[in-house]
C-alpha cells in the first residue's frame, strides 16, 4: 500500500507494514530526515544515513518512485544531452564524453534520479524547453556545447534549469563545469620545449572554443620557452580514428615538412596519427613526439604509450549533478574550472 503519498511498503505475511513514521521513530530522527535520506540527499550526515538505511533494509521498506514523483511534483528524471562531435568513420570519436556520461549517470543514481539520454536537437532552445514543459525531465545536463554558446544563452534567458560541460566564462549567464583547457595546452607546450622540439603541428578544429584555448595555451608556453618554435595547423572535420588517420596520411603524402612534435586534440585523434606515422616508417618519439588529450583508458596501453592531458571525469560528473540540483532548489551556483594534468608516458 502507499503511505503519505510517497512510499510503498512491502508486507510479509502476518507482519504489520512498517511506515516512514516507524522508521523515523526507530532511527530517532524526524520524518523529514528519513525522506531526505531515502532520496540520497547529501545534507544528511553519513552516520544518520547508514542508520536509516540499515532499518530500511531490515524491515524491507521500499520507495514507490511513481508516488514520490507525484508528491514532489518532480519527475526525478534528468535529461542528458550529448554533443558528440560529428564522425564520418565507424569508430566512437568521443570516448571521453562517454566516460563523462558514465560518471554523470553514477552521480544521478546516488540521488535516485532517472536519466533521459537525448541527442542534440540542432542547437534549438525550443526543443529543450519542450522537454521541461512536458515534464519529461526536471533539468538538463549538456555534455558539450557544440561550436558556439548563443543558443545556450537564449535557453538561459528562459529560466530553464541546466548546466553545461564546457569552458566557464565570466560573460556567460549559465552555469558551466569545465576543465582548464588553456592550462592543458600550456602543459603540452612546456613538455615540447623540455624535449627541445622546434616544429609543432596542432591537429584539431579551432572552431570549438575549448580546442582553441588548448592551442592558445600551447602557443603561449612555447613562445615563452622557445621563441623561435614554429607552430602549424592541420584541421580535421571530425575526431574519429578513421578521419584523423586518413587526413594525416594525406598530409604526409603531400610532402609537407615533417614536424618533430604533434599536439592532437584528443587521444583518438592521436591514435590515428600514430598509425599513419608508423605506416610511413616514422619513429615515435625519436623522430616525432605525440601528445594527446583526455587520458582515456586505452592511452596507457598503446605502443608507444601515449603522453596525454588528464581530465577528472568523476569529479566533473559529480559537480554537474550537484550544480544542477542547486539550480533546481533555487540557487545560482557559480561555474567551476577543474585542473588538468600532464601524464607523461612514452610517446
C-alpha positions as CSV (number, residue, x, y, z in Angstrom):
1,X,0.0,0.0,0.0
2,X,1.0,3.7,-0.3
3,X,1.7,5.8,2.8
4,X,1.8,9.6,2.8
5,X,1.6,9.7,-1.0
6,X,5.3,9.0,-1.1
7,X,6.3,5.5,-0.2
8,X,5.3,1.9,-0.8
9,X,5.8,-0.7,1.9
10,X,6.2,-4.4,1.4
11,X,4.3,-6.5,4.0
12,X,5.3,-10.0,4.9
13,X,2.6,-12.5,5.8
14,X,1.4,-12.0,9.4
15,X,3.5,-8.9,9.9
16,X,2.3,-5.3,10.0
17,X,3.8,-3.0,7.3
18,X,6.3,-0.5,8.5
19,X,5.8,3.2,7.7
20,X,8.0,6.2,7.3
21,X,6.9,7.3,10.8
22,X,8.1,4.0,12.2
23,X,11.5,4.4,10.6
24,X,11.8,7.9,12.0
25,X,11.0,6.6,15.5
26,X,13.4,3.7,15.2
27,X,16.2,5.9,13.9
28,X,15.4,8.7,16.4
29,X,15.2,11.3,13.7
30,X,12.4,13.4,12.1
31,X,10.2,12.1,9.3
32,X,11.7,14.8,7.0
33,X,15.2,13.4,7.7
34,X,14.0,9.9,6.7
35,X,12.6,11.3,3.5
36,X,15.9,13.1,2.7
37,X,17.9,10.0,3.5
38,X,15.8,7.9,1.1
39,X,16.4,10.5,-1.6
40,X,20.2,10.3,-1.0
41,X,20.3,13.9,0.0
42,X,24.0,14.8,0.8
43,X,22.8,17.1,3.6
44,X,22.1,14.0,5.7
45,X,25.1,13.0,7.8
46,X,26.7,9.7,6.7
47,X,26.2,8.1,10.1
48,X,22.5,9.0,10.1
49,X,22.1,7.9,6.5
50,X,23.6,4.5,7.3
51,X,21.4,4.1,10.4
52,X,18.2,4.8,8.4
53,X,19.3,2.6,5.5
54,X,20.0,-0.3,8.0
55,X,16.5,0.0,9.3
56,X,15.0,0.1,5.8
57,X,16.9,-3.0,4.8
58,X,15.9,-4.9,7.9
59,X,12.2,-4.2,7.5
60,X,12.1,-4.4,3.7
61,X,10.8,-0.9,3.2
62,X,10.9,0.2,-0.5
63,X,10.1,3.6,-2.0
64,X,7.4,3.9,-4.6
65,X,9.1,6.2,-7.0
66,X,5.9,7.0,-9.0
67,X,4.0,8.1,-5.9
68,X,7.1,10.1,-4.8
69,X,7.1,11.9,-8.1
70,X,3.5,13.0,-7.8
71,X,4.1,14.1,-4.2
72,X,7.1,16.2,-5.1
73,X,5.7,17.5,-8.4
74,X,9.0,16.5,-9.9
75,X,9.8,13.7,-12.4
76,X,13.0,12.6,-10.7
77,X,14.4,12.5,-14.2
78,X,17.3,14.5,-15.6
79,X,17.8,14.8,-19.4
80,X,21.4,14.5,-20.5
81,X,22.3,15.8,-24.0
82,X,25.5,14.6,-25.6
83,X,27.0,16.9,-28.2
84,X,29.2,14.3,-29.8
85,X,31.5,15.7,-32.5
86,X,30.3,14.5,-35.9
87,X,32.1,11.5,-37.3
88,X,32.4,10.2,-40.8
89,X,34.0,7.0,-39.6
90,X,32.8,3.9,-37.8
91,X,34.6,4.3,-34.5
92,X,33.5,6.2,-31.4
93,X,35.1,9.6,-31.7
94,X,34.2,10.8,-28.3
95,X,35.4,8.2,-25.8
96,X,35.9,11.0,-23.2
97,X,32.3,12.1,-23.4
98,X,31.1,8.5,-22.9
99,X,33.3,8.2,-19.8
100,X,31.9,11.5,-18.5
101,X,28.4,10.2,-19.3
102,X,29.0,7.2,-17.1
103,X,30.2,9.3,-14.2
104,X,27.1,11.6,-14.6
105,X,24.9,8.6,-14.5
106,X,26.6,7.3,-11.4
107,X,26.1,10.6,-9.6
108,X,22.4,10.7,-10.7
109,X,21.9,7.1,-9.4
110,X,23.3,8.1,-6.0
111,X,20.4,10.7,-5.8
112,X,17.9,8.1,-7.1
113,X,17.3,10.0,-10.3
114,X,16.4,8.5,-13.6
115,X,18.4,9.7,-16.7
116,X,16.8,10.5,-20.1
117,X,19.5,10.4,-22.8
118,X,18.8,12.8,-25.6
119,X,20.5,13.6,-28.9
120,X,21.4,17.2,-29.6
121,X,18.4,19.0,-31.2
122,X,20.3,21.1,-33.7
123,X,21.1,23.7,-31.0
124,X,17.5,24.8,-30.8
125,X,16.4,26.1,-27.4
126,X,12.8,25.4,-28.1
127,X,13.4,21.6,-28.2
128,X,14.8,21.6,-24.7
129,X,12.1,23.9,-23.4
130,X,9.6,21.4,-24.6
131,X,11.3,18.6,-22.7
132,X,10.9,20.6,-19.5
133,X,7.4,21.9,-20.2
134,X,6.1,18.4,-21.0
135,X,7.5,17.1,-17.7
136,X,9.8,14.6,-19.3
137,X,12.7,15.9,-17.1
138,X,13.3,18.3,-14.3
139,X,16.5,19.7,-15.7
140,X,19.1,19.4,-18.3
141,X,22.8,18.5,-18.4
142,X,24.7,19.3,-21.7
143,X,27.8,17.3,-22.3
144,X,29.5,19.7,-24.7
145,X,28.1,22.9,-26.3
146,X,28.9,22.5,-30.0
147,X,30.7,25.3,-31.8
148,X,29.0,28.1,-30.0
149,X,27.0,29.3,-27.0
150,X,24.4,31.7,-28.3
151,X,21.7,29.2,-28.2
152,X,22.6,28.3,-24.6
153,X,22.3,32.0,-23.7
154,X,18.9,32.0,-25.2
155,X,17.9,28.9,-23.2
156,X,19.2,30.5,-20.0
157,X,17.0,33.6,-20.6
158,X,14.0,31.4,-20.5
159,X,15.0,30.4,-16.9
160,X,15.4,26.7,-17.9
161,X,17.4,24.7,-15.3
162,X,20.5,23.4,-16.9
163,X,24.3,23.1,-16.6
164,X,26.9,22.6,-19.3
165,X,30.2,20.7,-19.5
166,X,32.2,23.3,-21.2
167,X,34.6,26.2,-20.7
168,X,33.4,28.5,-18.0
169,X,33.3,32.2,-18.9
170,X,32.6,35.4,-16.9
171,X,30.5,36.7,-19.8
172,X,28.0,33.8,-19.8
173,X,24.8,33.7,-17.7
174,X,24.6,30.0,-17.3
175,X,26.5,27.6,-15.1
176,X,29.3,25.6,-16.6
177,X,31.7,22.9,-15.3
178,X,34.8,22.5,-17.4
179,X,38.5,21.8,-17.2
180,X,41.3,24.3,-17.7
181,X,41.9,23.9,-21.4
182,X,44.4,26.7,-21.6
183,X,46.4,25.2,-18.8
184,X,46.2,21.8,-20.5
185,X,47.6,23.3,-23.7
186,X,50.2,25.2,-21.7
187,X,51.5,21.9,-20.2
188,X,51.8,20.4,-23.7
189,X,53.8,23.4,-24.9
190,X,56.1,23.2,-21.8
191,X,56.7,19.5,-22.5
192,X,57.6,20.1,-26.1
193,X,60.0,22.8,-25.0
194,X,61.6,20.4,-22.5
195,X,62.1,17.9,-25.3
196,X,63.7,20.7,-27.4
197,X,61.2,20.3,-30.2
198,X,61.2,23.1,-32.8
199,X,58.3,22.4,-35.2
200,X,54.9,21.7,-33.7
201,X,51.8,20.7,-35.6
202,X,48.4,21.3,-33.9
203,X,45.8,18.8,-35.2
204,X,42.2,19.7,-34.4
205,X,39.4,22.1,-35.2
206,X,39.7,25.6,-33.8
207,X,36.0,26.5,-34.3
208,X,35.4,24.8,-30.9
209,X,36.3,27.3,-28.1
210,X,37.8,24.5,-25.9
211,X,40.1,23.4,-28.6
212,X,41.2,27.0,-29.5
213,X,42.0,27.5,-25.8
214,X,44.2,24.4,-25.8
215,X,46.1,25.7,-28.8
216,X,46.5,29.2,-27.3
217,X,47.9,27.7,-24.1
218,X,50.4,25.6,-26.0
219,X,51.5,28.6,-28.1
220,X,52.0,30.8,-25.0
221,X,54.1,28.2,-23.3
222,X,56.3,27.5,-26.4
223,X,56.8,31.2,-27.1
224,X,57.9,31.7,-23.5
225,X,60.3,28.7,-23.6
226,X,61.3,28.5,-27.3
227,X,60.6,31.9,-29.1
228,X,61.7,30.5,-32.5
229,X,59.5,27.5,-32.4
230,X,57.3,27.0,-35.4
231,X,53.6,26.1,-35.0
232,X,51.4,24.8,-37.8
233,X,47.8,23.7,-38.0
234,X,46.1,20.7,-39.6
235,X,42.3,21.0,-39.4
236,X,40.2,17.8,-39.3
237,X,36.4,17.7,-39.8
238,X,35.7,15.2,-37.1
239,X,37.6,13.5,-34.3
240,X,37.3,9.8,-35.3
241,X,40.2,7.4,-35.8
242,X,39.4,6.9,-39.5
243,X,39.3,10.6,-40.3
244,X,42.4,11.6,-38.3
245,X,44.3,8.7,-39.9
246,X,43.2,9.5,-43.5
247,X,43.7,13.2,-43.2
248,X,47.2,12.9,-41.7
249,X,48.2,10.2,-44.2
250,X,47.2,12.6,-47.0
251,X,49.1,15.4,-45.3
252,X,52.2,13.2,-45.3
253,X,51.7,12.2,-48.9
254,X,51.7,15.9,-49.9
255,X,55.3,16.1,-48.8
256,X,54.8,18.7,-46.1
257,X,57.8,19.4,-43.9
258,X,57.6,16.8,-41.1
259,X,57.1,18.3,-37.6
260,X,59.1,17.0,-34.7
261,X,56.1,17.4,-32.3
262,X,52.3,16.9,-32.8
263,X,49.6,18.0,-30.4
264,X,46.4,16.1,-31.1
265,X,43.2,17.4,-29.6
266,X,42.1,14.0,-28.4
267,X,43.6,10.6,-27.7
268,X,41.5,9.1,-30.5
269,X,43.0,11.6,-33.0
270,X,46.5,10.8,-31.6
271,X,45.9,7.1,-32.3
272,X,45.1,7.8,-35.9
273,X,48.1,10.0,-36.3
274,X,50.4,7.4,-34.7
275,X,49.1,4.7,-37.1
276,X,49.9,6.9,-40.1
277,X,53.3,7.8,-38.8
278,X,54.2,4.1,-38.2
279,X,53.0,3.2,-41.6
280,X,55.3,5.8,-43.1
281,X,58.3,4.4,-41.1
282,X,58.5,7.5,-38.8
283,X,59.6,6.7,-35.3
284,X,57.8,7.8,-32.2
285,X,59.1,9.6,-30.2
286,X,62.6,9.5,-31.8
287,X,61.5,11.4,-34.9
288,X,58.2,12.9,-33.7
289,X,56.8,13.4,-30.2
290,X,53.0,13.0,-30.0
291,X,50.8,14.2,-27.1
292,X,47.0,13.6,-26.9
293,X,44.2,14.9,-24.7
294,X,41.7,13.3,-22.2
295,X,43.8,10.4,-20.8
296,X,41.2,7.8,-22.0
297,X,41.7,4.3,-20.6
298,X,43.4,2.9,-23.8
299,X,46.1,5.7,-23.8
300,X,48.3,3.8,-21.4
301,X,48.1,0.6,-23.4
302,X,49.2,1.9,-26.8
303,X,52.6,1.2,-28.3
304,X,54.2,3.6,-27.5
305,X,52.1,4.5,-24.5
306,X,50.5,7.9,-25.1
307,X,51.5,11.0,-23.3
308,X,48.3,13.0,-22.7
309,X,46.4,15.5,-20.7
310,X,44.2,14.1,-17.9
311,X,40.7,15.4,-17.0
312,X,38.9,14.1,-13.9
313,X,35.5,12.9,-15.3
314,X,34.4,11.5,-11.9
315,X,34.7,14.9,-10.2
316,X,33.2,16.6,-13.3
317,X,30.2,14.3,-13.3
318,X,29.6,14.8,-9.6
319,X,29.8,18.6,-9.9
320,X,27.5,18.7,-12.9
321,X,24.8,16.9,-11.0
322,X,25.4,18.9,-7.8
323,X,25.2,22.3,-9.6
324,X,22.0,21.3,-11.4
325,X,20.3,20.4,-8.2
326,X,21.4,23.6,-6.6
327,X,19.7,25.4,-9.5
328,X,16.5,23.3,-9.1
329,X,16.5,24.3,-5.4
330,X,16.5,28.0,-6.4
331,X,20.2,28.8,-6.1
332,X,22.5,30.4,-8.7
333,X,25.7,28.4,-8.3
334,X,29.0,29.7,-9.9
335,X,30.8,28.0,-12.7
336,X,33.7,25.8,-11.9
337,X,37.0,25.2,-13.6
338,X,38.7,21.9,-12.9
339,X,42.5,21.4,-13.0
340,X,44.3,19.5,-15.8
341,X,47.4,17.4,-15.5
342,X,50.1,16.2,-17.9
343,X,50.5,12.4,-17.9
344,X,54.0,11.6,-19.3
345,X,54.4,8.3,-21.0
346,X,56.4,7.1,-24.0
347,X,55.2,9.0,-27.0
